[in-house]
């Protein structure tokens, strides 16, 4: 048994931490968020130069050939600095979806551009009524000759304002919540009939609603088999959930460390507030929450590629539920122990709080994942 | 033992209910229901309407323009106010300064300030906390020194709610550094247009501007602006803590919020059934409702004791702790119902009902409720010392 990183992995980790400390300070991040585009193309190019945009893609398409462990080393660092650039949506969700299910033409055309930093994508899979059910898809694609015509609305498509292309989950047959009959299509965001409404999300990143009105796509735009998209989507969201767990871990650890530092230095009643036992124990609870979450992040990074689908899904839900529960506690207590200043936009703590609050609802809430775990765990 | 209202109290309840039905503007009600901030004009307009009826300063005695109600009547009024969907009273002049002036002010101060609070000509903000004095309020450093017929004030106050709306500020300041820290504090009234005052906005994590930092740089006020004696400020501030606080638990508003959550849970369909039938949500809502019921009965007990002349002392700390925890739990429940629809932040363009769009900002905002007005940790210290006798 060995939880240590390989030399190569350690190099990735150190580079990521160095980049965060030097180039992605809280001030730098605020400037990026308030810029016109709300993200930094320069930062994105740095990610490309680091080799991060192809971190889990095979070497034959120009990727690094890493596993989920390398991905999670990066997302943990991104979470620790609350990076808003769309690594999750473009790399962890869309690139890995294309790698898993795309045909050779799609891979050859799209993956090198993603790796170079010249193509951004967003996976639009949520609908207003769908909640966390990936199979609840009302957006339809009707066959029309060799083409398909798509109608419907997707909501909260992560990173969509910056994306060039979108991958949509659409219904090609069956009823709204059937598990079969879902297909995945790649479209240009600029295609006729596509209207995006962009907005800020709680963590400072951006999402969009995507209105699709008679959007015509050729059958070549299909990714994977017709009607068989749900399994691909589930796999992608599971991987994204695992990567997001590491992002949350990074944010939680930053929250914990900053709070620990604060209670050591903040003086009230002529002493550091960290000398009060009730606060000492609270910080201890934050510490154990972070450590326990780290264990689960490691667990899921190793289990995400096992062949047994049930074991894989259990691992994802266990990690998301456990880390979600602790992310809620750590983020709430970080605000509470900072007091008034923790309630402001001026300090980073409140921003960590919002990122972790959002984490708790993305890809299924804590309760959703406890239920999913229970379902797969029954004997 | 019973919790029935008397015949007179029930009649009073009907009268209050009818008045709110007839007088609460629909747009104000809707904004309040969804949790949107009201503008200064909306707040002042509504307060003036209440004052015309004589129901603005409900805790004040009749001689100062209050309705002279019993604690039970005040409780009923608050219940009906929340039930009608009217905003909770936020006037620092009414809630905080009025009782202080009535107890410690000179006749001249009472005559000058109290009518202007009622007429809403003055908007008062509270200058207590400082960057270095939060939970340890008595360590405040803003300094006030005598200079002829005037005082000169230097320092900074923080978390000053609506300082950007206020034309007056009541402040705790240090007038003596030689004595025990509590004994060197005084209570003073400062006009916000005095030269040397700077207000810096602070945006909180709900994305809104309610809070401010206020700087005092050689600000001069006449000596007649002192309330009570020099060095009496801590006693004045503490007086407010023991003043009647039977609505501190926020039961009335939480009941309305809970009702709103149940309605959203019943009408939001996911996986072909309402969220109210999703077990994990259903149980969470029910558990919070039970906690709220317990709080309501604790509140009744405090109310009965107050009505019997035994003013709530440290027990109000229990109401504050349980009350704010329930407010936070309720706000989180709405976020849970909203799921992805809670993710867009302060935007009109997202989809979904306004309750969901506003849910995360509300949840963020209410994290402050266990920090302001004496944090959870301070409330527990009060119970530790005052009720349990541990120290």
Interface residues (C-beta under 8 A of the other chain):
Chain A: X126 X128 X129 X130 X131 X132 X133 X136 X153 X155 X156 X177 X197 X198 X199 X200 X201 X202 X207 X209 X267 X268 X269 X270 X273 X276 X278 X279 X332 X335 X336 X339 X340 X342 X343 X344 X345 X346 X350 X351 X353 X354 X357 X358 X361 X362 X365 X367 X368 X370 X371
Chain B: X129 X132 X133 X134 X135 X136 X139 X158 X159 X202 X203 X204 X205 X207 X211 X269 X270 X271 X272 X279 X280 X281 X284 X335 X336 X339 X340 X341 X342 X343 X344 X345 X346 X347 X349 X350 X351 X352 X360 X363 X364 X367 X368 X370 X371 X372 X375 X376 X377 X380
